[in-house]
Amino acid sequence: MDIPNDYFEDHFLVGVYVTPGKTIEESKEDFKNYAQKNDLEVHPNFLVDKDGVFYVLLRGARYKLDAIGDYAYTFCVRVPPLKKA
C-alpha cells in the first residue's frame, strides 16, 4: 500500500512478524492490544497476512511511534512526511 507523501500526517503502515509459537490471529490480537495501550488507533482490517508477517494501518501522534518500534516483532514502519505549508 502506498500512502501519498502529503496526504496523511497521522497514519502509519506497520509491518509485524508473527510471534513465534502463536497463530497469526493471536499475534494480531497481541499487536492490536499493544498499540491501543499506547494510544494508537488500529485499523480494523489487517492488510496482508503472508509468510509469517502482517501489515496494519495505525493512526495516532508521531511521537507514539517509538513505542511501536519497541515492540519486539515490528520489522518496518512507513511514515509519510508531514504536510508542507
N, C-alpha and C positions, 0 to 999 in steps of 0.2 A: 504494500500500500504506500503510495507516495502522497505525502501531505504537502501542499504548496507552501513555499517558503514564507509567504507573508499572510497566510490565511488564519492560522490559529496561533495564539500565544500561550495557551494553557493546556494543550493536548500533546500527548507523547505516545509514541509507539514503543512498546517494551517487548523484548524477546526473553523468554524464560525457558530453561531446561526443565524437563520433568524430574521431580525429586526421586532419587534412587530408592527403590523399594516401594514406591507408591504408584498408583494408577495416574493417568493423565487427569482424570476428573478430580482426584484427591489433590493433585499438585495445583490445579487451577483454583480450587477452593482455598488451599493454603495461601496462595499468592493473593487472591482476592481479599482474604481476611487481613493479611499483612498490609496491603495497600490501603484498605479502608481504615485500619488503625492509625495510619499516617496521614489521614485526611485527604486521600486521593479518591476520586470517583473512578470506578471501574466500569467500562462499557459492558453491557450485559452479554454480548456475544464475543467470544474469543475468536480471533480472525483466522488462525491457521493452527491445526494440530497435525504435525507431521514429524516422523522420525525422532521422537523424543523431545520436541520443542513445541512451544506455542507462543503466539503473539497476542497482545491485548492493547487496546487504547486506554490510556488513563487521562484524567483531567484534574488539574489542580495547580497550585503555585509551583513555579520552577524550583524554588529553594527546597521543596519537598523531595526532589529527585535524588538527593544524597541518600535518603532512606531506601529508595528503590535500588540504588547502586550497591547498598549494603546487603540487600537480600542475596543469600548465598547462591541462588541459581539464576540470577539475572545475567544474560550474556550481551545484551545491547539495549541502548535507549536512544531512539531517534528524536531529536529535539529541533523543531523548526526555529529559525531565528525570530526574534521579536519584530513586530511591525516597525517600519521606519517612517518617521514623520515626513 
